[in-house]
Amino acid sequence: MAKFRKKPVEIEAWRWDGNAAVDAHPDWVRVGGYQMTTERELVIPTLAGVRYAAPGDWIIRGALDEIYPCKPQIFEATYDAVRE
């Protein structure tokens, strides 16, 4: 067994607040092909299959422009804000 460290990579992220108004969503989320369920979840097609995002979850655009949801606890443990 070997140990590995995640490479530092910058991502874009947006915390979904449950707002159904499409104009409140970033362009890169709108073009991702998501849908909204009647339970106010976002249905997001990802490279690993369909994933669901609840209000409060982060929506991430990764290094390869892939879009996927991330629970707040995992996001906070994994990412730091980038100062520009």
VOGU-3710 file (C-alpha; in Angstrom, 3 decimals, decimal comma):
1> makfrkkpve> 0,000/0,000/0,000  1,173/3,524/-0,780  -0,002/6,920/0,461  -1,113/9,741/-1,804  -1,945/13,420/-1,361  -4,583/15,197/-3,422  -3,083/17,680/-5,892  -4,017/21,278/-5,217  -6,600/22,303/-7,772  -8,859/25,332/-7,912
11> ieawrwdgna> -12,565/24,798/-8,495  -15,601/27,010/-8,837  -18,414/26,364/-6,392  -21,867/27,730/-5,721  -23,984/26,967/-2,669  -27,509/26,198/-3,776  -30,106/27,829/-1,522  -33,152/26,051/-2,965  -34,126/28,997/-5,161  -35,999/27,665/-8,182
21> avdahpdwvr> -35,412/30,812/-10,256  -33,066/29,740/-13,031  -31,621/33,245/-13,363  -30,300/32,906/-9,794  -28,077/29,985/-10,869  -24,601/30,523/-12,374  -24,341/30,015/-16,135  -22,079/26,987/-15,735  -24,736/25,283/-13,584  -27,544/26,070/-16,048
31> vggyqmtter> -25,689/24,501/-18,977  -24,918/21,380/-16,936  -28,224/19,752/-17,879  -29,693/19,551/-14,378  -33,366/19,276/-13,486  -35,292/20,150/-10,335  -37,568/17,649/-8,601  -40,812/18,499/-6,842  -38,912/18,007/-3,550  -36,659/20,938/-4,553
41> elviptlagv> -33,643/18,735/-5,186  -31,372/19,294/-8,143  -30,835/16,222/-10,316  -27,336/16,546/-11,756  -25,877/14,264/-14,440  -22,234/13,629/-13,495  -19,383/11,548/-14,861  -20,251/8,957/-12,178  -23,999/8,915/-12,928  -26,932/10,952/-11,660
51> ryaapgdwii> -26,452/12,727/-8,317  -28,905/14,739/-6,201  -28,314/18,060/-4,444  -30,474/19,397/-1,620  -30,687/23,079/-0,653  -27,489/23,959/1,217  -25,304/21,612/-0,835  -22,434/23,000/-2,868  -22,419/22,581/-6,645  -18,867/22,278/-7,942
61> rgaldeiypc> -17,347/22,749/-11,375  -14,160/20,738/-11,378  -10,894/20,982/-13,288  -12,365/19,199/-16,323  -15,572/21,318/-16,284  -17,456/18,427/-14,702  -20,320/19,442/-12,400  -21,208/17,565/-9,238  -22,821/18,203/-5,843  -20,988/18,153/-2,517
71> kpqifeatyd> -22,417/18,037/1,000  -21,442/21,052/3,159  -19,435/19,012/5,697  -17,303/17,412/2,982  -16,866/20,728/1,163  -15,658/22,484/4,321  -13,220/19,651/5,110  -11,836/19,590/1,568  -11,738/23,173/0,252  -10,370/26,528/1,369
81> avre> -11,345/29,853/-0,185  -8,866/31,244/-2,714  -7,869/34,855/-2,281  -7,571/36,628/-5,593
//
